Amino acid sequence: MATQSTVKTSNEYSEGSIRVLKGLEPVKQRPGMYTRTDNPLHVIQEVLDNAADEALAGHGKKIKVILHADGSVSIEDDGRGIPFGLHPEENAPVIELVFTRLHAGGKFDKGKGGAYSFSGGLHGVGVSVTNALSTRLEATSYREGKVARLVFSGGDVTEPLVARAAIEGDRKQGTTVRAWPDPKYFESSALPMNELTHLLRSKAVLMPGVTVTLVNEKTKETQQWQYKAGLRDYLMQTLNGEPVIPLFEGEGFADANHESFAEGEGASWAVAFTEDGSPVRESYVNLIPTSAGGTHDSGLRDGLFTAVKSFIELHGLLPKGVKLMPEDVFARASFVLSAKVLDPQFQGQIKERLNSRDAVRLVSSFVRPTLELWLNEHVDYGKKLAELAIKAAQTRQKAGQKVEKRKSSGVAVLPGKLTDCESKDILHNEVFLVEGDSAGGSAKMGRNKECQAVLPLRGKVLNTWEVDRDRLFANNEIHDISVAIGVDPHGPNDTPDMSNLRYGKVCILSDADVDGSHIQVLLLTLFFRHFPKLIEAGHLYVARPPLFRVDAPARGKKPASKAYALDDGELTAILDKLRKDGVKEGGWSISRFKGLGEMSAEQLWDTTLNPDTRRLLPIELGPLDNAGTENLMTQLMGKGEAAARRELMELHGDSIEIDV
């Protein structure tokens, strides 16, 4: 029997316990952080996007996808071919770096003479993820009269680079990538054919004159797409119902003298309005499909709404008592939108949603004047569109009034410090629980009075983790919160009456500093402990105001500008962009907001309240079950838990960022 001193415990923690993931290991360990794992379509799309970027840059006219009988997929293009000489700093073939390094590629160089002016994002993962999650990948590059080939397995080079002189029958230029996706990383190894054909067809639509071909070796079928008319024909073919008014299409791109945007930035679009059927809505950024939309979609919505509202007001068409909202104009809109953004910022590695704040203004600034002109040239069609929007507004307002009738009896008196919104439609209404009276004042002035309410809170809210429910209302702030949102305190197993809920979103808005975080924690504790059904139903959010403001001087024809950063990471990105724009080091000024009260109403609207540009974090229960979450919260918030808290901080303190 071994003595205790010779037994090595399984939970021993020492220097050797720390493992450093190198190369493509992080992708293999956590593939879901880098790609979709339901099927391999996204890893194939990464290769396809590179081929499309070559065509977008004007260097290719053909893209061919082959589904081989052995389950592998080839993508061929006639672009410039991936360079295969040695990288000047890394001393390795460039083509090898592209497929084996997460942050290597030609799209980071945005200056004059860079490989790509516009491309599908700068996450820096791309085809290296395809390589990591494939049992085998063959890459062949044709350029400068030579053919170079190398082979990988699981992300590692198995056949080093071999270059030879081109012979008759070889392509003059271009790249061929053949990949065998590894089934162990995906729930299904089969490619969804409907999604793949839709993706290929949309690439052809967005690149008029480029031929996109799909060859299926198993079925012996070949499909080919080439569009000369672009977005208009595509949307008409895809629509379920006939449009009520003729298709509205247009495009706008910044020239070299544009004050706010880089040369070439802009958008093209086709929009149709139908009375029935499911709307068709597709958007793209630099040919990347953004299935979850984003700020470019918001720009289209803003441009449409502003133009239609202006037309309705000009012709006096709005009935008394009807208030128009963006959703009313957008409700029956189908569209295809293709935006060009110089430095796109996406949410997540698979680029489903565009987050670039400037894209709202970019798209809206081109859509609005074009549609205003069109509506005033086609007044009859403008009136039809106005009729559709007004009908949607009336339907929405009636629905809101029905909700109001159900809760009309026995409603508690609303707190006097609540500045309520005008709309009764809880789907769009939101209330901001704001730290401090001064910030509350800015929020009241900067908000959208139609659908945003403000409830200022004085001082720090009570820690309610160990407060009995029947004693909650002894605290004025908690009483006011409960009455304002229209839901009584309850437990996790209760079935509270949610019919009196007055706001679809309850948003915690506090300073971006340590004190603000403390107030956030106290309010989250209140809602988790005493209003858990609000969290379960997805009604609770945390607003994220910026910590920094950067003021940049005028440069060339560009006027002075300001930008906001949520944290140090975003601040670094903004400064990098200014350097690229030619601003001298230190030519900018950086202000750190000490609190929301320092912001003007306009700044608070731009950064924190405007639905198109704000950061609003939905609150959800994490991977722990309710009991696990409750135990953790007890350690963090319980009065007699000092020892447990100290142990927790010793174990996990290094993983927390502290703002001193």
C-alpha positions as CSV (number, residue, x, y, z in Angstrom):
1,M,0.0,0.0,0.0
2,A,1.5,3.4,-1.1
3,T,2.1,6.0,1.6
4,Q,0.3,9.3,1.2
5,S,3.6,11.1,0.3
6,T,4.1,8.9,-2.8
7,V,0.7,9.4,-4.2
8,K,0.5,12.2,-6.9
9,T,-2.8,13.9,-6.6
10,S,-4.8,14.4,-9.9
11,N,-5.4,18.0,-9.1
12,E,-1.8,19.0,-8.6
13,Y,-1.2,22.5,-10.1
14,S,2.4,23.5,-11.0
15,E,4.4,25.1,-13.8
16,G,4.0,22.0,-15.9
17,S,0.2,22.2,-15.7
18,I,0.2,25.2,-18.1
19,R,-0.3,24.1,-21.7
20,V,0.5,26.5,-24.6
21,L,-1.5,25.8,-27.8
22,K,0.7,26.5,-30.8
23,G,0.0,26.9,-34.5
24,L,-3.5,25.6,-35.4
25,E,-4.0,23.6,-32.2
26,P,-6.6,26.1,-30.8
27,V,-8.8,25.5,-33.9
28,K,-8.7,21.7,-33.4
29,Q,-9.3,22.0,-29.7
30,R,-12.3,24.4,-30.1
31,P,-13.5,24.4,-33.7
32,G,-16.8,26.0,-32.8
33,M,-15.0,29.2,-31.9
34,Y,-13.7,29.5,-35.5
35,T,-16.4,28.0,-37.8
36,R,-19.8,26.3,-38.0
37,T,-19.6,22.7,-36.8
38,D,-23.0,21.5,-38.0
39,N,-21.5,20.9,-41.5
40,P,-18.3,21.8,-43.4
41,L,-19.9,24.5,-45.6
42,H,-18.2,27.4,-43.8
43,V,-14.7,26.0,-44.1
44,I,-15.3,25.6,-47.9
45,Q,-16.7,29.1,-48.0
46,E,-13.4,30.5,-46.6
47,V,-11.6,29.2,-49.7
48,L,-14.4,30.4,-52.0
49,D,-14.2,33.9,-50.4
50,N,-10.6,34.2,-51.3
51,A,-11.4,33.3,-54.9
52,A,-14.2,35.9,-54.8
53,D,-11.8,38.6,-53.4
54,E,-9.5,38.1,-56.4
55,A,-12.5,38.7,-58.7
56,L,-13.7,41.6,-56.6
57,A,-10.2,43.2,-57.0
58,G,-10.5,42.8,-60.8
59,H,-8.1,39.9,-61.2
60,G,-10.4,37.0,-62.1
61,K,-13.4,36.1,-64.2
62,K,-14.0,32.5,-63.4
63,I,-14.6,30.5,-60.2
64,K,-15.2,26.7,-60.3
65,V,-16.3,24.4,-57.4
66,I,-16.0,20.7,-57.9
67,L,-17.6,18.2,-55.5
68,H,-15.5,15.1,-55.9
69,A,-16.8,11.5,-55.5
70,D,-14.4,10.9,-52.6
71,G,-16.0,13.7,-50.5
72,S,-13.3,16.3,-51.2
73,V,-14.1,19.7,-52.6
74,S,-12.0,21.8,-55.1
75,I,-12.1,25.5,-55.7
76,E,-10.4,26.9,-58.7
77,D,-10.0,30.5,-59.7
78,D,-8.1,32.5,-62.4
79,G,-6.8,35.2,-60.0
80,R,-3.2,36.2,-59.5
81,G,-2.2,32.9,-57.7
82,I,-0.9,32.9,-54.1
83,P,2.7,34.0,-53.9
84,F,5.0,31.1,-53.1
85,G,8.4,32.9,-52.6
86,L,10.0,33.2,-49.2
87,H,8.4,35.7,-46.8
88,P,11.0,38.4,-46.0
89,E,10.5,38.1,-42.2
90,E,9.3,34.6,-41.6
91,N,11.8,32.8,-43.9
92,A,9.0,30.4,-45.1
93,P,7.1,30.2,-48.4
94,V,4.2,32.7,-48.3
95,I,1.7,30.0,-49.5
96,E,2.6,27.9,-46.5
97,L,2.1,30.8,-44.1
98,V,-1.4,31.5,-45.6
99,F,-2.5,27.9,-44.8
100,T,-0.8,27.4,-41.4
101,R,-0.9,30.7,-39.6
102,L,-4.2,32.1,-38.1
103,H,-3.1,35.7,-38.5
104,A,-1.5,35.7,-42.0
105,G,-3.0,37.0,-45.2
106,G,-3.0,39.6,-47.9
107,K,-5.9,41.5,-46.6
108,F,-4.2,43.3,-43.7
109,D,-2.3,45.6,-46.0
110,K,-4.9,48.3,-46.8
111,G,-2.5,51.0,-47.9
112,K,-1.8,52.1,-51.5
113,G,-0.4,49.2,-53.4
114,G,-1.9,46.7,-50.9
115,A,-3.0,43.3,-52.3
116,Y,-6.7,44.1,-51.6
117,S,-8.5,47.4,-51.2
118,F,-11.8,45.7,-50.3
119,S,-12.0,42.2,-48.9
120,G,-14.1,40.1,-46.6
121,G,-12.8,41.1,-43.2
122,L,-9.7,41.1,-41.1
123,H,-10.3,38.3,-38.6
124,G,-7.1,36.7,-39.8
125,V,-8.3,33.1,-39.6
126,G,-9.6,32.2,-43.1
127,V,-8.2,29.2,-45.0
128,S,-5.9,28.2,-42.1
129,V,-9.1,27.0,-40.3
130,T,-10.1,25.0,-43.4
131,N,-6.6,23.5,-43.4
132,A,-6.7,22.7,-39.6
133,L,-10.0,20.9,-39.9
134,S,-9.2,18.8,-43.1
135,T,-7.6,15.4,-43.2
136,R,-5.8,16.5,-46.3
137,L,-5.5,19.8,-48.3
138,E,-3.7,20.3,-51.6
139,A,-2.9,23.9,-52.7
140,T,-1.6,24.7,-56.2
141,S,-0.7,28.2,-57.3
142,Y,-0.1,29.3,-60.9
143,R,1.8,32.5,-61.4
144,E,4.8,34.1,-63.2
145,G,5.2,31.1,-65.5
146,K,5.5,28.6,-62.7
147,V,3.3,26.0,-60.9
148,A,3.8,25.5,-57.1
149,R,2.2,22.7,-55.1
150,L,2.2,21.6,-51.5
151,V,0.1,19.2,-49.4
152,F,-1.1,19.4,-45.7
153,S,-2.7,17.0,-43.3
154,G,-4.5,18.3,-40.3
155,G,-2.9,21.6,-40.8
156,D,0.7,20.3,-41.0
157,V,2.8,20.2,-44.2
158,T,3.2,16.6,-45.4
159,E,4.6,17.3,-48.9
160,P,6.8,20.4,-48.9
161,L,6.5,23.1,-51.6
162,V,7.6,22.0,-55.1
163,A,7.7,24.6,-57.9
164,R,8.2,23.7,-61.6
165,A,8.0,25.6,-64.9
166,A,4.5,25.8,-66.4
167,I,3.9,23.4,-69.4
168,E,1.3,23.3,-72.1
169,G,-2.2,22.7,-70.5
170,D,-1.4,24.5,-67.3
171,R,-3.3,27.6,-66.4
172,K,-1.4,30.9,-66.8
173,Q,-2.5,32.2,-63.3
174,G,-4.8,31.3,-60.5
175,T,-5.1,29.0,-57.4
176,T,-6.6,25.6,-56.9
177,V,-7.4,24.3,-53.4
178,R,-8.7,20.8,-52.8
179,A,-9.8,20.0,-49.2
180,W,-11.0,16.8,-47.5
181,P,-12.9,18.1,-44.4
182,D,-12.4,15.9,-41.4
183,P,-15.8,14.3,-40.4
184,K,-14.8,14.2,-36.7
185,Y,-15.2,18.0,-36.4
186,F,-18.7,18.2,-37.9
187,E,-22.1,16.9,-36.9
188,S,-22.7,16.0,-40.6
189,S,-20.0,15.6,-43.2
190,A,-22.4,16.3,-46.0
191,L,-22.6,19.8,-47.6
192,P,-26.1,21.4,-47.6
193,M,-26.6,21.6,-51.3
194,N,-29.4,24.3,-51.1
195,E,-27.1,26.6,-49.1
196,L,-24.1,25.9,-51.3
197,T,-26.0,26.6,-54.6
198,H,-27.5,29.8,-53.0
199,L,-24.1,30.9,-52.0
200,L,-22.6,30.4,-55.4
201,R,-25.5,32.0,-57.2
202,S,-25.3,35.0,-55.0
203,K,-21.5,35.4,-55.6
204,A,-22.4,35.6,-59.4
205,V,-25.1,38.1,-58.7
206,L,-22.8,40.4,-56.7
207,M,-20.0,40.1,-59.3
208,P,-21.6,40.9,-62.7
209,G,-19.6,39.3,-65.6
210,V,-17.9,36.6,-63.3
211,T,-18.9,33.0,-64.2
212,V,-19.4,30.7,-61.2
213,T,-19.6,27.0,-61.9
214,L,-20.6,24.0,-59.7
215,V,-19.6,20.5,-60.8
216,N,-21.0,17.4,-58.9
217,E,-19.0,14.3,-59.8
218,K,-21.5,12.0,-58.0
219,T,-24.6,13.2,-59.9
220,K,-22.7,14.2,-63.1
221,E,-24.5,17.6,-62.9
222,T,-23.1,20.9,-63.8
223,Q,-24.6,24.3,-62.9
224,Q,-23.4,27.7,-64.0
225,W,-24.3,31.2,-63.1
226,Q,-23.4,34.5,-64.7
227,Y,-25.5,37.7,-64.3
228,K,-25.2,40.9,-66.2
229,A,-28.2,42.7,-64.7
230,G,-27.1,42.0,-61.1
231,L,-29.3,42.6,-58.0
232,R,-32.5,43.5,-59.8
233,D,-33.0,40.3,-61.7
234,Y,-31.9,38.2,-58.7
235,L,-34.4,39.8,-56.4
236,M,-37.3,39.5,-58.9
237,Q,-36.5,35.8,-59.4
238,T,-36.3,35.2,-55.6
239,L,-39.5,37.1,-54.6
240,N,-42.6,35.1,-53.5
241,G,-45.1,37.8,-54.3
242,E,-45.3,40.5,-57.0
243,P,-44.1,43.9,-55.8
244,V,-46.7,46.5,-55.2
245,I,-44.5,49.2,-56.7
246,P,-41.8,48.8,-59.3
247,L,-38.4,47.7,-58.0
248,F,-36.4,50.5,-56.4
249,E,-32.7,50.0,-57.1
250,G,-29.6,52.1,-57.0
251,E,-26.0,52.5,-55.9
252,G,-23.7,55.1,-54.5
253,F,-20.0,55.0,-53.9
254,A,-17.6,57.6,-52.4
255,D,-15.2,59.3,-54.7
256,A,-11.7,60.5,-53.9
257,N,-13.0,63.8,-52.6
258,H,-15.6,62.4,-50.2
259,E,-15.4,64.1,-46.7
260,S,-16.3,61.1,-44.6
261,F,-15.6,57.8,-46.5
262,A,-12.8,56.2,-48.4
263,E,-12.8,56.1,-52.2
264,G,-14.9,53.2,-53.3
265,E,-16.9,52.7,-50.1
266,G,-20.6,52.6,-50.6
267,A,-23.4,50.2,-51.6
268,S,-25.7,48.9,-54.3
269,W,-29.2,47.7,-53.6
270,A,-32.5,46.5,-54.9
271,V,-35.6,46.9,-52.8
272,A,-39.2,45.7,-53.5
273,F,-42.4,46.1,-51.3
274,T,-45.0,43.3,-51.3
275,E,-48.4,43.0,-49.6
276,D,-48.0,39.3,-48.7
277,G,-45.5,36.5,-48.8
278,S,-42.3,36.2,-46.8
279,P,-39.9,39.1,-47.3
280,V,-36.6,38.1,-49.0
281,R,-33.7,39.8,-47.2
282,E,-30.1,39.3,-48.2
283,S,-27.1,41.4,-47.4
284,Y,-23.4,41.2,-48.2
285,V,-20.2,43.0,-47.3
286,N,-17.4,42.8,-49.8
287,L,-19.2,39.6,-51.1
288,I,-19.3,38.0,-47.6
289,P,-23.0,36.9,-46.9
290,T,-24.1,38.5,-43.6
291,S,-27.0,36.1,-42.7
292,A,-27.6,37.9,-39.3
293,G,-27.6,41.4,-41.0
294,G,-25.8,44.2,-39.2
295,T,-25.1,47.9,-39.4
296,H,-25.3,48.0,-43.2
297,D,-28.9,46.6,-43.0
298,S,-29.6,49.3,-40.4
299,G,-28.3,51.9,-42.8
300,L,-30.7,50.7,-45.5
301,R,-33.6,50.7,-43.1
302,D,-32.7,54.2,-41.9
303,G,-32.4,55.6,-45.5
304,L,-35.7,54.0,-46.5
305,F,-37.5,55.3,-43.4
306,T,-36.2,58.9,-43.6
307,A,-37.0,59.1,-47.3
308,V,-40.6,57.7,-47.0
309,K,-41.3,59.8,-43.9
310,S,-40.1,62.9,-45.7
311,F,-42.4,62.1,-48.7
312,I,-45.4,61.4,-46.4
313,E,-44.9,64.7,-44.6
314,L,-44.4,66.7,-47.8
315,H,-47.7,65.4,-49.2
316,G,-49.6,65.5,-45.8
317,L,-50.6,61.8,-46.0
318,L,-50.2,60.9,-42.3
319,P,-53.6,60.5,-40.5
320,K,-54.0,62.2,-37.2
321,G,-52.8,60.2,-34.2
322,V,-50.6,57.8,-36.3
323,K,-46.9,57.8,-35.5
324,L,-44.6,56.2,-38.1
325,M,-41.7,54.1,-37.0
326,P,-38.9,52.5,-39.1
327,E,-40.4,49.0,-38.7
328,D,-43.6,50.2,-40.4
329,V,-41.8,51.1,-43.6
330,F,-39.5,48.1,-43.4
331,A,-42.2,45.5,-42.6
332,R,-43.0,44.6,-46.2
333,A,-39.6,45.3,-47.7
334,S,-37.6,42.7,-49.5
335,F,-34.1,43.6,-50.5
336,V,-30.6,42.5,-51.7
337,L,-27.9,44.8,-50.4
338,S,-24.2,44.7,-51.3
339,A,-22.0,47.0,-49.3
340,K,-18.3,47.9,-49.8
341,V,-16.5,48.7,-46.6
342,L,-12.8,49.4,-46.5
343,D,-12.1,47.9,-43.0
344,P,-15.2,45.8,-42.0
345,Q,-15.6,44.6,-38.4
346,F,-17.7,41.5,-38.0
347,Q,-19.3,39.8,-35.0
348,G,-17.8,36.3,-34.5
349,Q,-15.3,34.4,-36.7
350,I,-17.9,33.3,-39.3
351,K,-18.7,36.9,-40.1
352,E,-22.5,36.5,-39.8
353,R,-23.1,40.1,-38.7
354,L,-21.5,43.4,-39.6
355,N,-20.6,45.6,-36.6
356,S,-18.9,48.5,-38.2
357,R,-20.6,51.6,-36.8
358,D,-19.9,53.8,-39.8
359,A,-21.8,51.5,-42.1
360,V,-25.1,52.8,-40.9
361,R,-24.3,56.3,-42.0
362,L,-22.5,55.1,-45.2
363,V,-25.5,53.1,-46.6
364,S,-28.1,55.6,-45.4
365,S,-26.3,58.6,-46.9
366,F,-26.6,57.0,-50.4
367,V,-30.0,55.4,-50.1
368,R,-32.0,58.3,-48.7
369,P,-31.4,61.0,-51.4
370,T,-31.8,58.4,-54.2
371,L,-35.2,57.2,-52.9
372,E,-36.4,60.7,-52.1
373,L,-35.7,61.7,-55.7
374,W,-37.4,58.5,-57.1
375,L,-40.5,59.0,-54.9
376,N,-41.0,62.6,-56.0
377,E,-40.6,61.5,-59.6
378,H,-43.1,58.7,-59.2
379,V,-45.7,60.3,-56.8
380,D,-48.4,57.6,-57.5
381,Y,-46.1,54.8,-56.5
382,G,-44.9,56.9,-53.5
383,K,-48.4,57.2,-52.3
384,K,-48.8,53.4,-52.6
385,L,-45.7,52.9,-50.5
386,A,-47.0,55.5,-47.9
387,E,-50.3,53.5,-47.7
388,L,-48.4,50.3,-46.9
389,A,-46.4,52.0,-44.2
390,I,-49.4,53.8,-42.6
391,K,-51.4,50.5,-42.6
392,A,-48.5,48.8,-40.8
393,A,-48.3,51.6,-38.2
394,Q,-52.1,51.5,-37.6
395,T,-51.9,47.7,-37.1
396,R,-49.0,48.1,-34.6
397,Q,-50.8,50.8,-32.6
398,K,-54.0,48.8,-32.4
399,A,-52.0,45.8,-31.0
400,G,-50.5,48.1,-28.4
401,Q,-53.9,49.5,-27.3
402,K,-55.2,45.9,-26.8
403,V,-52.4,45.2,-24.4
404,E,-53.2,48.4,-22.5
405,K,-56.9,47.5,-22.1
406,R,-55.9,44.2,-20.3
407,K,-53.9,46.1,-17.7
408,S,-56.1,49.2,-17.3
409,S,-57.6,48.2,-13.9
410,G,-55.6,48.4,-10.7
411,V,-52.4,49.8,-12.2
412,A,-50.0,51.1,-9.5
413,V,-49.1,54.8,-9.8
414,L,-45.9,55.1,-11.8
415,P,-42.9,56.6,-10.0
416,G,-42.6,60.4,-10.5
417,K,-38.9,60.3,-11.5
418,L,-39.7,57.9,-14.4
419,T,-39.7,59.7,-17.7
420,D,-41.9,57.4,-19.8
421,C,-42.1,56.9,-23.5
422,E,-45.0,57.8,-25.7
423,S,-45.6,54.4,-27.4
424,K,-47.7,51.6,-25.8
425,D,-46.1,48.9,-28.0
426,I,-44.1,46.8,-25.6
427,L,-42.3,45.0,-28.4
428,H,-40.4,48.2,-29.2
429,N,-40.5,50.0,-25.8
430,E,-37.4,50.0,-23.6
431,V,-36.5,51.4,-20.2
432,F,-33.0,52.5,-19.1
433,L,-32.2,52.1,-15.4
434,V,-29.6,54.9,-15.2
435,E,-27.0,55.5,-12.5
436,G,-27.3,59.0,-11.1
437,D,-29.5,62.1,-11.8
438,S,-27.0,63.9,-14.0
439,A,-26.7,60.9,-16.4
440,G,-30.4,60.5,-16.2
441,G,-30.8,64.1,-17.4
442,S,-28.5,63.4,-20.4
443,A,-30.4,60.2,-21.2
444,K,-33.8,62.0,-21.0
445,M,-32.6,64.6,-23.5
446,G,-30.8,62.2,-25.8
447,R,-33.3,59.4,-26.0
448,N,-36.0,58.6,-28.6
449,K,-39.1,59.8,-26.8
450,E,-41.3,57.5,-28.9
451,C,-40.1,54.2,-27.4
452,Q,-37.3,54.9,-24.8
453,A,-38.1,55.6,-21.1
454,V,-35.6,56.6,-18.4
455,L,-35.6,55.7,-14.7
456,P,-32.7,57.4,-12.8
457,L,-31.5,55.6,-9.7
458,R,-30.0,57.4,-6.8
459,G,-26.9,55.8,-5.2
460,K,-26.1,52.1,-5.1
461,V,-29.0,49.7,-5.1
462,L,-29.4,47.4,-2.1
463,N,-27.7,44.0,-2.2
464,T,-30.9,41.9,-2.3
465,W,-29.4,38.4,-2.4
466,E,-30.5,37.7,1.2
467,V,-33.5,40.1,1.4
468,D,-36.9,38.5,1.8
469,R,-39.3,39.3,-0.9
470,D,-41.9,40.9,1.4
471,R,-39.2,43.3,2.5
472,L,-38.1,44.4,-0.9
473,F,-40.6,47.3,-1.3
474,A,-39.2,48.9,1.9
475,N,-36.4,50.1,-0.5
476,N,-37.7,53.0,-2.7
477,E,-35.4,52.3,-5.7
478,I,-36.5,48.6,-5.9
479,H,-40.2,49.6,-5.5
480,D,-39.8,52.1,-8.3
481,I,-38.1,49.5,-10.6
482,S,-40.8,46.9,-10.1
483,V,-43.7,49.4,-10.6
484,A,-42.0,50.9,-13.7
485,I,-41.5,47.6,-15.5
486,G,-44.9,46.3,-14.4
487,V,-43.9,43.0,-13.0
488,D,-44.0,41.9,-9.3
489,P,-41.0,40.2,-7.6
490,H,-41.1,36.4,-7.9
491,G,-39.1,33.2,-7.5
492,P,-37.7,30.8,-10.1
493,N,-40.6,28.4,-9.7
494,D,-43.4,31.0,-9.7
495,T,-45.6,31.9,-12.6
496,P,-45.7,35.7,-12.4
497,D,-48.3,37.8,-14.3
498,M,-46.3,39.1,-17.3
499,S,-49.3,40.7,-19.0
500,N,-48.6,44.1,-17.3
501,L,-45.0,44.2,-18.6
502,R,-44.5,47.7,-19.9
503,Y,-41.2,47.3,-21.8
504,G,-39.7,44.7,-24.1
505,K,-36.2,45.6,-23.0
506,V,-35.1,46.5,-19.5
507,C,-31.6,48.0,-19.9
508,I,-29.1,48.6,-17.1
509,L,-27.1,51.7,-17.9
510,S,-24.2,52.6,-15.6
511,D,-20.7,54.2,-15.9
512,A,-18.0,52.2,-17.7
513,D,-15.8,52.3,-14.6
514,V,-15.5,50.1,-11.4
515,D,-18.3,51.8,-9.6
516,G,-20.5,51.4,-12.6
517,S,-19.7,47.7,-12.7
518,H,-20.6,47.4,-9.0
519,I,-24.0,48.9,-9.7
520,Q,-24.5,46.5,-12.6
521,V,-23.7,43.6,-10.3
522,L,-26.2,44.7,-7.7
523,L,-29.0,45.2,-10.3
524,L,-28.2,41.8,-11.9
525,T,-28.4,40.3,-8.5
526,L,-31.8,41.9,-8.0
527,F,-33.1,40.5,-11.3
528,F,-31.6,37.0,-10.9
529,R,-32.9,36.6,-7.4
530,H,-36.3,38.4,-7.6
531,F,-37.2,38.7,-11.3
532,P,-35.8,35.5,-12.9
533,K,-38.6,35.2,-15.4
534,L,-37.6,38.5,-17.0
535,I,-34.2,37.0,-17.7
536,E,-35.6,33.7,-19.0
537,A,-37.9,35.6,-21.4
538,G,-35.0,37.6,-22.8
539,H,-36.1,41.0,-21.5
540,L,-32.9,42.0,-19.5
541,Y,-30.0,43.8,-21.1
542,V,-26.8,45.7,-20.1
543,A,-25.9,48.8,-22.1
544,R,-22.2,49.3,-22.8
545,P,-21.2,52.9,-22.9
546,P,-17.7,53.8,-24.2
547,L,-14.7,54.5,-21.9
548,F,-12.8,56.6,-24.4
549,R,-13.4,59.3,-27.0
550,V,-10.7,60.0,-29.6
551,D,-10.7,63.4,-31.4
552,A,-8.8,63.4,-34.7
553,P,-7.7,66.5,-36.5
554,A,-8.7,67.4,-40.1
555,R,-6.5,65.6,-42.6
556,G,-6.5,66.5,-46.3
557,K,-10.0,66.8,-47.4
558,K,-11.3,64.9,-44.4
559,P,-12.8,67.1,-41.7
560,A,-12.0,66.7,-38.0
561,S,-13.7,63.6,-36.5
562,K,-14.4,61.8,-33.3
563,A,-14.6,58.1,-32.5
564,Y,-15.6,56.1,-29.4
565,A,-13.9,53.1,-27.9
566,L,-15.5,50.6,-25.5
567,D,-12.2,49.5,-24.0
568,D,-8.4,49.5,-24.6
569,G,-8.6,47.0,-27.5
570,E,-11.0,49.2,-29.5
571,L,-8.9,52.3,-28.6
572,T,-5.8,50.6,-30.1
573,A,-7.8,49.7,-33.3
574,I,-9.0,53.4,-33.7
575,L,-5.4,54.7,-33.2
576,D,-4.1,52.2,-35.8
577,K,-6.7,53.4,-38.3
578,L,-5.7,57.0,-37.7
579,R,-2.1,56.2,-38.3
580,K,-3.0,54.5,-41.6
581,D,-5.0,57.7,-42.5
582,G,-1.8,59.7,-42.1
583,V,-2.4,61.3,-38.7
584,K,0.9,62.0,-37.0
585,E,1.6,60.2,-33.7
586,G,0.0,62.1,-30.9
587,G,-1.9,64.3,-33.4
588,W,-5.1,63.1,-31.8
589,S,-6.5,63.7,-28.3
590,I,-7.9,60.9,-26.1
591,S,-10.6,61.7,-23.4
592,R,-11.5,59.1,-20.8
593,F,-15.1,59.4,-19.6
594,K,-15.2,59.5,-15.8
595,G,-19.0,58.8,-16.0
596,L,-22.1,59.0,-18.0
597,G,-22.8,62.5,-16.6
598,E,-19.9,63.8,-18.6
599,M,-21.5,62.9,-21.8
600,S,-23.8,65.3,-23.7
601,A,-27.2,64.1,-24.7
602,E,-26.0,63.8,-28.3
603,Q,-23.0,61.7,-27.3
604,L,-25.1,59.4,-25.2
605,W,-27.5,58.9,-28.1
606,D,-24.7,58.2,-30.6
607,T,-22.8,55.7,-28.4
608,T,-25.3,54.1,-26.1
609,L,-29.0,54.7,-26.9
610,N,-29.2,54.6,-30.7
611,P,-30.3,51.0,-31.7
612,D,-28.2,51.2,-34.8
613,T,-24.9,52.0,-33.2
614,R,-25.1,51.0,-29.5
615,R,-23.7,47.9,-27.8
616,L,-26.5,46.2,-25.9
617,L,-25.6,43.0,-24.2
618,P,-28.5,40.5,-23.7
619,I,-28.4,38.8,-20.2
620,E,-28.8,35.0,-20.3
621,L,-28.1,32.2,-17.8
622,G,-24.7,30.6,-18.6
623,P,-23.7,27.0,-18.9
624,L,-24.3,26.3,-15.2
625,D,-27.7,25.0,-14.2
626,N,-29.8,27.2,-11.9
627,A,-28.5,25.5,-8.7
628,G,-24.9,25.9,-9.9
629,T,-25.5,29.6,-10.7
630,E,-27.2,30.1,-7.4
631,N,-24.2,28.6,-5.5
632,L,-21.8,30.8,-7.3
633,M,-24.0,33.9,-6.7
634,T,-24.2,33.0,-3.0
635,Q,-20.3,32.9,-2.8
636,L,-20.1,36.3,-4.6
637,M,-23.0,38.2,-2.9
638,G,-23.7,36.4,0.4
639,K,-22.9,38.3,3.7
640,G,-21.2,35.3,5.4
641,E,-19.2,34.2,2.4
642,A,-16.0,36.1,2.9
643,A,-13.8,33.0,3.0
644,A,-15.5,31.4,0.0
645,R,-15.0,34.7,-1.9
646,R,-11.4,34.9,-1.0
647,E,-10.8,31.3,-2.3
648,L,-12.7,32.1,-5.5
649,M,-10.5,35.2,-6.1
650,E,-7.3,33.3,-5.4
651,L,-8.3,30.6,-7.9
652,H,-9.6,32.8,-10.7
653,G,-8.3,36.3,-10.0
654,D,-5.8,36.1,-12.9
655,S,-8.6,35.7,-15.4
656,I,-10.3,39.0,-14.5
657,E,-9.4,42.4,-15.9
658,I,-9.3,45.1,-13.3
659,D,-9.8,48.8,-14.0
660,V,-7.9,50.6,-11.3
